[in-house]
Amino acid sequence: MLPTFVVAALFILFTGDCTGRADSTSAVPRRTAYPRIELYDSVYRPVSLTLPVRIMVNDSTTVDIASHGDAATWIDVRYPRYGATLRLTLSRLEGDSLFTAIADSTSAVPRRTAYPRIELYDSVYRPVSLTLPVRIMVNDSTTVDIASHGDAATWIDVRYPRYGATLRLTLSRLEGDSLFTAIANRRERMVLNAGGLRSTVTELTAPDGLSSEIVATPGAMVTPLQIIATDSTGLLLTGALEMPPALPGNDAEYYMPIVEGVERDLIHMAKNLTAE
């Protein structure tokens, strides 16, 4: 009996709306609209490995291949511009084992290494313990390092030990046109950090009137979260989450919970920004 091949695939894609304000009457500069992502051309090539079946992939992708004996071959087709990965498994099966693999997820076909889902910190918060012109609430399980740079800016590093990630904040006091210039420059930097990947924007206003924008770009593994907040009169808070340089397998199952947990903390921070 000739062997039969099974290809299973999982496509991981981070999606979200890219929104912008339509109102241009405010004196505060509006954020630059995030560009519509440019799709790859429909040009294809075969996977460059001796396989029992020819697999054609987009020519702009990168391909990582790992074999697990004679039983299975794992093929990761990565789309750098999209921040997405097409995960393929090619198996060689015979007879009843083929039908068992199709019908039963408990088949003996080797599975990928499963990285444990990281346990998130509880939603318990405290204010940054320093005399600042605005009250900043952070997760109670974080550690905070603060460095002042004269009267112009204060740098605040909020570290998440369990995650290996750091939320880097800059609190500035600016006047007149310098505030609007700083806001415009920061928004431009946020667009560059997003790298053309799909992003979602959450807009919030605290009771004291401080307006915030939180930009989530799950595909940007270095800086997946960014924030900008201002009272439009002089205070400006900006920041970005820096992920650890190496995560287990760069696997979305591992780092996505971290992004979701810190985004929850950023939303709480933005809702509770209070001028002191």
C-alpha positions in Angstrom: 0.0 0.0 0.0 1.4 3.4 -0.9 1.8 5.8 2.0 -0.7 8.6 2.3 0.3 12.2 3.3 -1.6 14.5 5.5 -1.0 18.2 5.7 -2.5 20.1 8.6 -2.3 23.9 8.9 -2.9 26.6 11.5 -2.8 30.2 10.4 -2.1 32.7 13.2 -3.0 36.2 12.2 -3.4 39.2 14.5 -6.1 41.5 13.3 -7.7 44.7 14.5 -9.2 47.9 13.4 -7.0 50.9 12.6 -9.1 53.9 13.5 -8.6 57.6 13.4 -10.5 60.6 14.6 -12.4 62.6 12.0 -12.6 65.8 14.1 -9.8 68.2 13.2 -11.1 71.2 15.1 -9.1 70.5 18.3 -5.8 72.3 18.9 -4.2 69.0 19.9 -2.5 67.4 16.9 -4.4 64.3 15.7 -2.6 61.0 15.3 -1.3 60.0 11.9 -3.6 57.4 10.4 -2.1 53.9 10.3 -1.5 52.9 6.7 -3.5 50.0 5.1 -1.0 47.1 5.0 0.4 46.3 1.6 -0.2 42.7 0.6 2.5 40.6 -0.9 2.4 39.9 -4.6 1.0 36.6 -5.8 4.4 35.1 -6.6 5.1 31.6 -5.3 8.0 29.1 -4.9 8.2 25.5 -3.7 9.5 24.8 -0.2 13.2 24.1 -0.8 13.5 20.8 0.9 13.2 17.2 -0.3 9.7 16.4 0.8 7.3 13.7 -0.4 4.9 16.4 -1.6 5.7 19.7 -3.3 4.4 22.6 -1.2 4.1 26.1 -2.9 4.5 29.1 -0.6 4.4 32.9 -1.2 7.8 34.0 -2.5 8.0 36.8 0.2 7.8 34.4 3.1 10.5 32.8 5.1 10.3 29.1 5.9 11.6 27.2 9.0 11.5 23.4 8.9 12.0 20.9 11.7 11.7 17.1 11.3 10.6 14.7 14.0 12.0 11.4 12.8 10.1 9.8 10.0 6.7 10.5 11.4 6.2 14.2 10.8 7.8 17.4 9.5 6.9 20.8 10.9 7.0 23.7 8.5 6.6 27.3 9.7 5.8 29.8 6.8 6.3 33.3 8.2 4.9 36.4 6.8 7.2 39.2 8.2 5.1 42.1 7.0 1.9 40.7 8.5 3.4 39.4 11.7 1.7 36.1 10.9 2.8 32.5 10.7 1.2 29.6 8.7 2.1 26.4 10.7 2.1 23.2 8.6 2.5 19.6 9.7 3.3 16.9 7.1 2.8 13.4 8.3 3.5 10.0 6.7 0.8 7.5 7.7 -0.5 4.1 6.5 -3.7 2.2 6.8 -5.9 2.8 9.8 -3.5 5.2 11.3 -4.4 7.7 8.6 -8.1 7.6 9.3 -7.4 7.7 13.1 -5.3 10.8 12.6 -8.0 12.5 10.7 -10.8 11.6 13.0 -9.1 11.6 16.4 -7.0 14.5 17.9 -5.4 11.9 20.2 -3.5 10.3 17.3 0.1 9.4 17.9 1.3 11.9 15.3 4.0 14.0 17.1 2.8 17.3 18.3 4.7 20.6 18.5 6.3 21.5 21.8 3.6 23.3 23.9 4.9 26.3 25.8 3.1 26.8 29.1 0.6 29.7 29.3 2.2 32.3 31.6 0.3 33.2 34.7 -0.7 36.8 34.6 -0.4 39.2 37.6 -3.6 40.1 39.4 -5.5 43.3 38.6 -4.2 45.1 41.8 -2.7 48.6 41.4 -0.8 51.2 43.3 0.3 54.8 42.5 3.9 55.4 41.6 5.5 56.5 44.8 7.1 59.7 43.8 5.9 63.3 43.7 4.9 63.8 40.1 2.6 66.3 38.4 0.2 63.4 37.5 -0.8 60.3 39.4 0.3 57.1 37.5 -1.2 53.8 38.6 0.8 50.6 38.0 0.3 46.9 38.6 1.2 46.2 42.3 3.4 43.3 41.2 5.8 45.5 39.2 9.0 47.2 40.3 9.5 50.8 39.3 12.7 52.7 38.6 12.6 56.4 38.2 15.2 58.8 36.8 14.7 62.5 36.4 16.3 64.5 33.6 16.2 68.1 34.9 12.9 69.8 34.9 12.0 68.7 31.4 11.3 65.0 31.7 11.0 62.1 34.1 11.8 58.5 32.9 9.8 55.7 34.6 10.6 52.1 34.0 7.9 49.7 35.1 9.3 46.2 35.2 7.3 43.0 35.0 9.7 40.4 36.5 7.6 37.3 35.6 7.1 38.5 32.1 10.7 39.7 31.5 9.1 42.9 30.0 9.5 46.6 30.8 7.0 49.4 30.3 9.1 52.5 29.6 7.3 55.8 30.3 8.4 59.4 29.8 6.6 62.2 31.6 7.2 65.6 30.2 6.1 69.2 31.1 6.0 71.3 28.0 4.6 74.7 27.0 3.1 76.2 23.8 4.2 74.9 20.5 6.8 72.6 22.0 3.9 70.4 23.4 2.2 70.1 20.0 5.6 69.3 18.4 6.4 66.6 20.9 2.9 65.0 20.4 3.3 65.0 16.6 6.8 63.5 16.9 5.7 60.8 19.2 2.8 59.8 17.0 5.1 59.6 14.1 7.4 57.3 16.2 4.4 55.2 17.2 3.6 54.6 13.5 7.2 53.6 12.8 7.2 51.2 15.7 4.0 49.6 14.4 6.0 48.7 11.3 2.9 48.7 9.0 1.3 45.9 11.0 -2.3 45.8 11.9 -3.0 47.9 15.1 -5.9 48.7 17.3 -6.3 52.1 19.1 -8.1 52.6 22.4 -9.0 56.2 23.3 -9.8 57.0 26.9 -10.4 60.2 28.9 -9.8 60.3 32.6 -12.1 62.2 35.0 -9.5 65.0 35.2 -9.6 65.4 31.4 -6.3 63.7 30.5 -6.8 62.0 27.1 -5.0 58.9 26.2 -4.5 56.7 23.2 -3.3 53.1 23.6 -2.0 51.5 20.4 -1.8 47.7 20.4 0.2 46.0 17.6 0.3 42.3 18.5 2.5 41.4 15.5 5.2 43.9 16.7 7.1 41.6 19.0 9.5 44.2 20.2 7.1 47.0 21.1 3.5 45.6 20.9 2.0 48.3 23.1 2.3 52.1 23.1 0.6 54.9 25.0 0.4 58.7 24.6 -1.6 60.9 27.1 -1.9 64.6 27.5 -3.9 67.3 29.2 -3.4 69.6 26.2 -2.0 72.3 28.4 1.5 71.1 29.2 1.7 67.5 30.5 2.7 64.7 28.2 3.0 61.0 29.1 4.4 58.6 26.5 5.5 55.0 26.7 6.1 51.7 25.1 6.2 48.1 26.3 9.5 46.4 25.5 9.3 42.6 25.3 12.3 40.4 26.2 14.7 39.9 23.3 14.0 36.1 23.2 10.8 34.3 24.0 10.4 30.5 23.9 10.1 29.7 20.2 8.8 33.3 19.6 5.5 31.5 20.1 2.3 33.6 20.1 0.8 31.3 22.7 3.4 32.5 25.1 3.7 36.2 24.5 0.1 37.1 23.6 -1.1 36.7 27.2 1.7 39.1 28.3 0.5 41.7 25.8 -3.1 41.3 26.9 -2.2 41.6 30.6 -0.1 44.7 30.2 -2.8 46.2 27.9 -5.3 45.7 30.7 -2.9 47.6 33.1 -2.4 50.4 30.6 -6.2 50.8 30.3 -6.4 51.1 34.1 -3.6 53.6 34.1 -5.2 55.7 31.4 -8.6 55.7 33.1 -7.1 56.9 36.4 -4.6 59.5 35.3 -5.0 62.4 37.7 -3.2 65.7 37.8 -1.7 66.3 41.2 
